[in-house]
Amino acid sequence: MGAGSSVTPRDDMHLVIVGGGYAGSYFAVQMIKSGLCKVTLIDGRDAMFHSIGALRTVVDEDYFKYLCIPYDQMLGDSFTQGEVSDLDTASKTLTLKDGKTVNYTHLVIASGSRSGFPSKVAVDASIEEVKRLYNEYRKEVVAAKRVLMVGGGAVGVELSGEIKTEFPDKEVTIVSSSEFLVTTRTKSAFQKNIKESLRKKNITVILGERVSNLGDLTLNKHVEGQVVKTTGGKEVTADLVVPCTGITVNNQFFKEALSGALTEHGALEVNEYFQVKGHEDIYAMGDVTNVKEEKMAYTAKIHADLIKSNLLAEASDRTKKAYPGARVAMVVPVGRTGGAGQFMGMQLGDFAVKMFKAEDLFAKSIWGDLGMKLPQ
C-alpha cells in the first residue's frame, strides 16, 4: 500500500500460511503490516532457513549467524510451530501432527520444495540442529582433498565455487548429465561466462554424462579414494561425493485434498492470480506452484506481493491483477569473488555478481525484508 492508503480490518478473515520459506515469511510479514486480518504462519522449524547462504556456511562458520531467522522474533504471536499433516477443504481446517487444528478462511500454501543436504535441511530442524549439521559437514569438506559434485545445477556450481575459493588446493569436479549448467532458460552467453568462471577457479566440469555407480558410493562423507564412474567411461577419484540433484515439492499434507489440482510432478496448478485450481480461497506461491519459471527467492517475493495486492483489492472491491510472469534473473556466484549472471537480458560478470550477490548472498536484504536487524 502506498502512502495515505488504508484498509478496513476484517474480523471475519483468518489468513493461514503453510510454510515459512522466502515466500511464506515475506508474505506473512507484509500481511501483518497491512492490518487486513488475523494472520497465522505455520512451519515445522523454529526459524526461517536462508537457503541461499547454506553453501557458504559449508565453508564459513561465521556465516551461520545469517542462516536462521527466528520466527518468534519475526512474527510474534502470528507464528505456530508444527507440521501440517492434513487438509480438509470442506471444513477449511488444517490438522497438525500433534493433533492441533487450525481453521482458515483463506489459505496460502508456501510449503516449498526439498532437496538433499547441504543445500537444504529437514523441515523440522531446529536452529541448534542446523548449526550442528553444518559444523560436522565442514569437517568432512576440510578432510577431503578431492571433492566431486553430482549435478551441474545452481547447487553444484555454487558449492564448487565456495569450496575452491576457501580451499584452492583441493581438486573439485562437477559431473552433469546435461550439456547446460544451472538452467536452460538463459542465453548462450551465460553458459559461456559460467564455464569460464569455473575454469578460472580450476574446477573440472564434465558435461553430458551421468555417474553410473552412484549406488555404490558413500555420499556426503569423507571416504578417501572413491572411484566415481561416468556413463562416458571416465573415472574420477574423489574423497567426498556430494549429491546436488533431486528437488521434490513438499506436497504431503495436501496431495490428497487437492489431488484435482496436482500436476504430474506434484506441483499445484494455479491461475493467473495464484489461486489453486478449483479453490478460490486457496492460494499457492513459490516452489510449490506449476508456474514455468526459475524457482527462486526473487520470484517468490513477486508472487507474495501480487497475492497481497489482490487480497487487499478483494477486501475493497477493487480489480485484481494477473501475474505477468517474471523476467529471467539468474545470478550464480562461484565463490565470494565472482560468477556469472543474467538480468533483464544483460550478462553480469565477476564484479557485478560479487557486488550484487556473492559478498553476502542477500543476507542483508532478506533480513531487512522481514523487518529484522542483521546480526553483527
Backbone torsions as a table, in degrees:
resi	resn	phi	psi	omega
1	MET	NA	143.5	-179.2
2	GLY	-86.2	178.0	180.0
3	ALA	-62.1	133.6	177.8
4	GLY	87.3	-8.2	179.9
5	SER	-79.6	157.0	-179.5
6	SER	-144.3	162.2	-179.8
7	VAL	-137.5	141.9	176.6
8	THR	-87.2	116.9	-179.0
9	PRO	-58.7	141.7	178.9
10	ARG	-110.6	106.5	-179.6
11	ASP	-70.5	-18.2	-177.5
12	ASP	-91.9	7.2	-174.9
13	MET	-116.1	128.9	175.2
14	HIS	-126.0	109.5	-179.7
15	LEU	-92.4	118.6	179.9
16	VAL	-113.3	130.4	-179.0
17	ILE	-115.0	125.0	177.1
18	VAL	-104.3	112.9	179.8
19	GLY	112.4	120.9	-176.5
20	GLY	-114.0	45.5	173.2
21	GLY	-83.2	-154.2	-178.6
22	TYR	-59.5	-44.6	-177.8
23	ALA	-69.1	-54.5	-174.0
24	GLY	-64.6	-42.8	-178.3
25	SER	-66.4	-48.3	179.9
26	TYR	-60.8	-43.2	-179.3
27	PHE	-63.4	-43.3	179.5
28	ALA	-60.5	-46.1	179.8
29	VAL	-60.2	-44.1	-178.9
30	GLN	-67.0	-39.1	-179.5
31	MET	-71.4	-35.0	174.8
32	ILE	-62.7	-43.7	178.2
33	LYS	-61.5	-33.7	-176.4
34	SER	-66.9	-27.8	-179.3
35	GLY	73.9	12.5	-176.2
36	LEU	-67.2	-43.7	-170.8
37	CYS	-161.2	177.9	172.3
38	LYS	-68.7	135.6	-178.8
39	VAL	-125.2	134.7	175.2
40	THR	-132.2	126.3	172.4
41	LEU	-107.7	132.7	-179.9
42	ILE	-115.5	129.0	176.6
43	ASP	-151.5	150.3	-177.9
44	GLY	-76.8	-20.6	179.6
45	ARG	-90.3	171.1	174.6
46	ASP	-98.2	-0.8	-179.2
47	ALA	-154.5	149.3	173.0
48	MET	-69.6	135.9	-179.3
49	PHE	-95.4	114.1	-179.7
50	HIS	-80.0	79.2	-169.8
51	SER	-64.9	-23.6	177.4
52	ILE	-58.6	-31.3	-178.9
53	GLY	-94.4	2.4	-175.2
54	ALA	-60.4	-41.3	-175.0
55	LEU	-74.4	-27.7	172.5
56	ARG	-66.5	-37.6	-178.8
57	THR	-65.1	-25.9	176.8
58	VAL	-57.5	-36.4	-175.7
59	VAL	-110.9	-12.1	-174.3
60	ASP	-129.3	102.6	-178.0
61	GLU	-60.2	-34.6	-176.1
62	ASP	-66.7	-25.6	-177.7
63	TYR	-69.6	-16.9	-177.9
64	PHE	-54.9	-31.4	-176.9
65	LYS	-61.2	-20.1	178.3
66	TYR	-95.2	-8.7	-165.9
67	LEU	-79.0	-31.8	-175.8
68	CYS	-120.6	123.2	-176.6
69	ILE	-111.3	105.9	-170.8
70	PRO	-59.9	129.7	-179.5
71	TYR	-67.9	-35.0	-177.0
72	ASP	-65.6	-35.5	176.9
73	GLN	-75.4	-32.4	-178.1
74	MET	-76.0	-40.8	-168.7
75	LEU	-122.8	-12.2	-179.0
76	GLY	59.3	-132.4	-177.3
77	ASP	-70.9	-6.2	179.2
78	SER	-83.7	3.1	178.9
79	PHE	-107.4	135.1	173.2
80	THR	-124.5	121.3	178.9
81	GLN	-87.6	128.2	179.4
82	GLY	164.8	161.1	177.6
83	GLU	-102.9	127.5	177.8
84	VAL	-76.0	129.3	-178.8
85	SER	-110.2	-18.2	-175.9
86	ASP	-154.2	147.9	177.2
87	LEU	-127.2	127.1	174.6
88	ASP	-115.4	104.4	-176.0
89	THR	-73.7	-24.6	-179.8
90	ALA	-68.0	-45.6	-179.8
91	SER	-94.1	-1.7	-177.6
92	LYS	53.2	56.0	-176.1
93	THR	-130.4	135.8	171.8
94	LEU	-106.6	138.6	176.2
95	THR	-114.1	130.5	178.3
96	LEU	-90.8	164.3	-177.9
97	LYS	-62.0	-26.9	179.4
98	ASP	-85.2	4.6	177.6
99	GLY	95.1	-12.7	178.6
100	LYS	-65.6	145.1	177.4
101	THR	-116.7	147.7	178.6
102	VAL	-132.0	124.8	178.4
103	ASN	-95.1	148.7	-179.6
104	TYR	-135.6	158.2	166.1
105	THR	-103.7	-33.3	176.5
106	HIS	-130.9	132.6	-178.7
107	LEU	-119.0	134.0	174.6
108	VAL	-120.8	119.9	-179.9
109	ILE	-95.6	115.8	-179.6
110	ALA	-132.8	42.6	-172.4
111	SER	-76.2	-9.0	170.9
112	GLY	68.8	-153.5	-178.5
113	SER	-135.0	167.0	177.7
114	ARG	-127.3	149.5	174.9
115	SER	-148.5	178.1	-173.3
116	GLY	-74.6	157.8	171.3
117	PHE	-66.2	142.2	16.4
118	PRO	-98.9	7.8	-178.4
119	SER	-76.8	-27.4	177.2
120	LYS	-142.6	167.1	179.2
121	VAL	-125.6	171.3	-177.8
122	ALA	-60.4	152.6	-175.1
123	VAL	-67.5	-13.9	179.9
124	ASP	-117.4	15.4	-177.5
125	ALA	-70.9	129.2	178.7
126	SER	-81.2	168.1	178.3
127	ILE	-56.6	-45.4	-179.1
128	GLU	-65.7	-37.2	178.4
129	GLU	-66.8	-41.5	178.3
130	VAL	-61.8	-43.1	179.1
131	LYS	-61.1	-44.3	179.5
132	ARG	-62.5	-43.1	-178.3
133	LEU	-59.9	-45.5	-177.6
134	TYR	-73.6	-34.3	176.6
135	ASN	-63.8	-40.1	179.1
136	GLU	-70.7	-40.3	-177.4
137	TYR	-68.8	-34.5	178.4
138	ARG	-58.5	-35.5	178.4
139	LYS	-65.7	-36.6	178.5
140	GLU	-64.7	-40.8	-179.7
141	VAL	-67.5	-45.3	-179.0
142	VAL	-60.0	-38.3	-176.2
143	ALA	-72.7	-23.4	-174.6
144	ALA	-86.7	130.5	175.5
145	LYS	-86.3	-27.2	-176.8
146	ARG	-129.5	121.9	-176.2
147	VAL	-120.4	135.1	179.3
148	LEU	-125.9	129.9	176.9
149	MET	-97.4	127.9	174.5
150	VAL	-94.8	99.3	-177.9
151	GLY	124.4	133.0	-178.1
152	GLY	-110.1	29.3	173.5
153	GLY	-78.4	-168.6	-178.1
154	ALA	-59.6	-38.0	-178.3
155	VAL	-64.6	-49.4	-179.4
156	GLY	-61.2	-42.3	-179.3
157	VAL	-68.3	-47.9	-176.2
158	GLU	-68.4	-40.3	179.3
159	LEU	-66.6	-37.6	175.4
160	SER	-57.6	-45.4	-179.9
161	GLY	-64.8	-41.2	179.7
162	GLU	-62.7	-45.5	-177.9
163	ILE	-66.8	-44.1	-176.6
164	LYS	-70.1	-31.3	177.7
165	THR	-69.7	-43.7	-178.1
166	GLU	-76.5	-34.5	-177.0
167	PHE	-129.8	75.5	-173.3
168	PRO	-62.0	-18.0	-179.2
169	ASP	-83.9	-10.4	178.8
170	LYS	-75.3	148.1	172.6
171	GLU	-88.5	124.6	-177.7
172	VAL	-124.7	131.6	-177.2
173	THR	-131.3	140.8	172.7
174	ILE	-113.9	129.5	172.6
175	VAL	-115.0	120.1	-176.9
176	SER	-125.2	132.2	178.0
177	SER	-71.1	-20.3	-179.5
178	SER	-91.8	158.0	173.4
179	GLU	-84.0	-6.5	-179.9
180	PHE	-110.1	151.4	172.4
181	LEU	-104.1	140.5	174.0
182	VAL	72.6	-64.0	-176.1
183	THR	-159.4	156.2	176.0
184	THR	-92.9	-2.7	-174.0
185	ARG	-85.8	-3.9	-179.2
186	THR	-94.0	168.2	177.0
187	LYS	-74.8	161.6	-179.2
188	SER	-60.1	-29.7	179.5
189	ALA	-62.2	-34.8	177.7
190	PHE	-64.0	-44.2	179.0
191	GLN	-59.5	-43.2	178.6
192	LYS	-61.1	-43.4	-176.9
193	ASN	-69.8	-39.6	-178.4
194	ILE	-70.2	-37.6	176.7
195	LYS	-65.2	-39.3	178.8
196	GLU	-66.7	-38.1	178.3
197	SER	-63.4	-40.3	177.4
198	LEU	-68.5	-39.4	179.7
199	ARG	-61.7	-41.2	-179.1
200	LYS	-64.5	-24.6	177.3
201	LYS	-89.1	0.7	-176.4
202	ASN	61.4	38.5	174.7
203	ILE	-95.9	124.8	-179.5
204	THR	-79.7	134.0	-179.7
205	VAL	-123.2	125.8	175.8
206	ILE	-115.2	112.5	-177.0
207	LEU	-104.3	152.7	174.7
208	GLY	73.1	20.1	179.1
209	GLU	-137.2	142.6	176.3
210	ARG	-100.3	158.2	170.5
211	VAL	-78.3	120.1	-173.1
212	SER	-89.1	-16.9	-178.5
213	ASN	-118.1	33.5	-175.4
214	LEU	-56.5	-38.7	-178.5
215	GLY	-66.1	-17.4	-179.9
216	ASP	-94.2	-4.7	-174.6
217	LEU	-98.6	150.4	171.2
218	THR	-88.6	124.6	-174.1
219	LEU	-103.6	143.9	175.1
220	ASN	61.0	19.9	175.8
221	LYS	-132.5	142.5	177.7
222	HIS	-71.0	111.1	174.4
223	VAL	-132.6	109.1	-171.8
224	GLU	-66.9	132.7	169.8
225	GLY	78.0	27.5	174.9
226	GLN	-69.5	139.6	179.4
227	VAL	-102.0	114.9	180.0
228	VAL	-95.8	124.0	-178.0
229	LYS	-106.7	141.6	178.5
230	THR	-111.8	161.3	179.2
231	THR	-66.7	-14.6	176.8
232	GLY	-89.7	3.9	177.3
233	GLY	91.6	5.1	-179.8
234	LYS	-83.8	153.3	173.9
235	GLU	-129.0	126.6	-178.2
236	VAL	-125.1	127.3	178.2
237	THR	-86.9	130.7	-177.6
238	ALA	-140.7	147.4	176.9
239	ASP	-98.8	-16.7	177.1
240	LEU	-142.3	121.2	179.5
241	VAL	-111.1	121.2	-174.3
242	VAL	-112.9	117.1	175.8
243	PRO	-75.7	124.5	-177.3
244	CYS	-124.6	34.8	179.7
245	THR	-130.1	168.7	173.0
246	GLY	88.4	93.2	176.0
247	ILE	-115.6	128.0	-176.7
248	THR	-123.4	134.8	178.0
249	VAL	-68.1	135.9	175.8
250	ASN	-80.5	86.9	-174.4
251	ASN	-120.0	13.7	-172.5
252	GLN	-57.4	-42.5	-172.5
253	PHE	-78.2	-18.7	-175.7
254	PHE	-118.9	-2.3	-172.7
255	LYS	-65.8	-23.6	176.1
256	GLU	-85.7	-49.1	-176.7
257	ALA	-65.4	-32.3	-176.9
258	LEU	-114.4	31.7	-176.2
259	SER	-59.0	-30.8	-179.4
260	GLY	-70.5	-13.3	-179.2
261	ALA	-111.1	5.5	-175.8
262	LEU	-85.7	133.7	175.7
263	THR	-83.5	172.3	-179.9
264	GLU	-63.7	-20.7	179.0
265	HIS	-95.2	4.6	175.8
266	GLY	88.6	3.3	178.0
267	ALA	-85.8	168.9	-180.0
268	LEU	-97.2	131.7	176.1
269	GLU	-79.0	123.6	-179.0
270	VAL	-122.9	157.4	176.4
271	ASN	-89.8	-169.3	-175.8
272	GLU	-70.1	-8.0	176.7
273	TYR	-106.3	6.6	-177.2
274	PHE	70.0	18.8	172.0
275	GLN	-79.6	137.3	-179.3
276	VAL	-70.6	138.2	-178.0
277	LYS	-49.7	122.4	177.2
278	GLY	84.4	4.1	-175.7
279	HIS	-142.4	98.3	-177.7
280	GLU	-67.4	-25.0	-176.3
281	ASP	-97.7	7.0	178.6
282	ILE	-121.6	125.0	179.2
283	TYR	-114.1	160.6	173.5
284	ALA	-138.5	150.3	-179.8
285	MET	-147.9	159.9	175.5
286	GLY	76.3	-148.1	-172.9
287	ASP	-59.6	-24.6	-172.7
288	VAL	-78.3	-9.7	-177.8
289	THR	-89.1	164.9	177.8
290	ASN	-94.3	13.5	179.9
291	VAL	-62.7	129.2	-174.9
292	LYS	-83.1	87.7	178.5
293	GLU	-163.0	171.0	177.2
294	GLU	-65.9	137.2	178.9
295	LYS	-89.0	99.3	-174.5
296	MET	-140.1	164.3	175.8
297	ALA	-59.4	-35.7	180.0
298	TYR	-58.3	-48.7	-179.6
299	THR	-74.2	-34.8	178.8
300	ALA	-59.1	-39.7	179.7
301	LYS	-65.9	-38.2	177.3
302	ILE	-64.5	-41.7	176.3
303	HIS	-57.7	-48.4	-176.9
304	ALA	-61.3	-43.7	179.9
305	ASP	-62.8	-38.9	-179.2
306	LEU	-68.0	-45.2	179.8
307	ILE	-63.7	-40.8	176.2
308	LYS	-58.8	-49.2	-179.7
309	SER	-57.5	-40.9	-177.5
310	ASN	-75.1	-32.7	175.1
311	LEU	-66.6	-39.6	176.6
312	LEU	-67.7	-37.6	177.7
313	ALA	-65.0	-42.6	179.0
314	GLU	-61.1	-39.5	-178.1
315	ALA	-68.3	-23.4	-178.4
316	SER	-116.4	20.2	176.7
317	ASP	57.1	35.7	174.5
318	ARG	-100.2	164.5	-177.4
319	THR	-74.4	135.2	178.2
320	LYS	-79.1	157.1	178.9
321	LYS	-105.5	140.5	177.2
322	ALA	-86.2	154.2	179.5
323	TYR	-77.1	121.6	-178.0
324	PRO	-83.9	-8.1	-174.1
325	GLY	92.2	153.0	-179.4
326	ALA	-105.0	143.1	175.9
327	ARG	-71.5	151.9	178.3
328	VAL	-63.1	120.0	176.7
329	ALA	-133.3	102.2	-175.3
330	MET	-125.8	117.8	178.3
331	VAL	-125.7	115.3	-173.6
332	VAL	-120.7	102.4	176.6
333	PRO	-69.6	145.5	169.8
334	VAL	-117.3	73.9	-172.1
335	GLY	89.2	-171.0	-174.1
336	ARG	-76.2	-19.3	-166.3
337	THR	-103.4	0.6	-179.8
338	GLY	168.5	-157.5	-176.4
339	GLY	148.1	-149.6	179.7
340	ALA	-142.6	154.7	179.9
341	GLY	-156.5	163.4	173.5
342	GLN	-139.5	125.9	-178.9
343	PHE	-140.5	120.8	-178.0
344	MET	52.5	39.4	176.9
345	GLY	84.9	-11.6	-179.7
346	MET	-90.5	145.0	177.8
347	GLN	-90.4	138.2	179.9
348	LEU	-110.5	132.9	178.9
349	GLY	-96.8	-168.6	-174.2
350	ASP	-54.8	-48.8	-175.3
351	PHE	-63.7	-44.8	-179.1
352	ALA	-64.7	-41.5	178.9
353	VAL	-64.5	-41.4	178.7
354	LYS	-61.1	-47.6	-177.4
355	MET	-70.9	-35.9	-174.5
356	PHE	-79.4	-38.8	-172.3
357	LYS	-139.7	-44.0	-164.5
358	ALA	-62.6	-32.0	-174.7
359	GLU	-64.6	-51.4	-177.7
360	ASP	-122.7	3.4	178.0
361	LEU	52.9	45.3	175.2
362	PHE	64.9	14.5	-177.2
363	ALA	-56.9	-48.0	-177.4
364	LYS	-61.8	-44.7	-177.2
365	SER	-71.5	-38.1	179.7
366	ILE	-65.2	-49.6	178.4
367	TRP	-61.2	-40.6	-180.0
368	GLY	-64.8	-41.7	178.6
369	ASP	-60.6	-27.1	-178.3
370	LEU	-94.1	9.2	177.8
371	GLY	72.7	23.8	-175.7
372	MET	-113.3	149.0	177.6
373	LYS	-87.2	131.2	-178.9
374	LEU	-65.0	128.9	179.1
375	PRO	-61.1	146.3	179.1
376	GLN	-99.4	NA	NA
